[in-house]
Amino acid sequence: MQSPRDLLQTCRLYGILDLGYVSCDDALDTARHLLDGGINILQLRAKKHDRETIGRLARQLAILCRSSHCLFIVNDYPDIAQESGADGVHIGQDTPDLAAVRRLLGTGKIIGRSTHSPEQAFRGFEEGADYIGFGPLFPTPTKPGRPAIGLADIDRVQTKLSNNFPVFCIGGINGQTLPHVLQAGAKRVVIVSWLLQQANIAQATREIIRQIETSSPLEARIH
C-alpha cells in the first residue's frame, strides 16, 4: 500500500471542493464525479462555513476518498484534518509556523503551503512542506484582489526544487490557459472554479489529467 507521500508523488491534477462554488448538499456528489474522473488528491475548502459543518463534511469526504485511494486534504484547519482522518492540511502564508502544525498532525500527515512568489516557494520547501501551491498565475475569482504572478517563474521554481518535489500551479487555470501553463514548465496544476462548473465533471477531469500527463511526464522518483 502506498504511503500518503508516495501517492502525492503521482498526483498531477489537484482538485478543490470549494464550498463557494458547490453547496454542502451537492458536495459529496461533486466529489464522486471528481473521483470518477481519476483525481487522486482532493481538498475541502470552506472559507465561510462553521467548524461543525466543515468537520462533518470532512469526515464524510475522508471515508469517500480513502475508498478511492485518493488523498484528502483539509484547508486551513489542522485540528479538523486530524480529527476527521484526513491525509493532511493545506495552510496559507497567514499560518507562519509550519513546525507547530507538524507537531499537531504528526509525521505521517501531509502539509501543503500556499506560496505567491519564488522566495515563498523556496521557503516553503526549506521549512518542510510536503508540497506547495504556486500562484495565482492568472487573476481568479477564487482569490479576489490577489495580483497574478504570471508564468515566468514556473520553470525556475520547478527546476530549483527538483521534479520530485510537488509544485502545484494554481490560479485562473482552465481548459484554455492550461496549455500555456504546461508550456511554461508546470508538471502539476490545481483547477478550481472551471472544473467545478463543467457539465460533465468526470469527463473534464479525465481530459485535463490526460493533457498534463502527455505534455509533462514526471521523472522517476529517486529513493
Buried (B, 14 or more C-beta within 10 A) or exposed (E): EEEBBEBBBEBBBBBBBBBBBBEEEBBBEBBBBBBBBBBBBBBBBBEEBEEEEBBBBBBBBBEBBBEBEBBBBBBBBBBBBBBBBBBBBBBBEEBEEBEEBBEBBEEEBBBBBBBBEBEBBBBBBEBEBBBBBBBBBBBBEBBEEEEBBEBEBBEEBBEEBEBEBBBBBBBBBBBEBBEEBBEBBBBBBBBBBBBBEBEEBBEBBBBBBEBBEEBBEBEEEEE
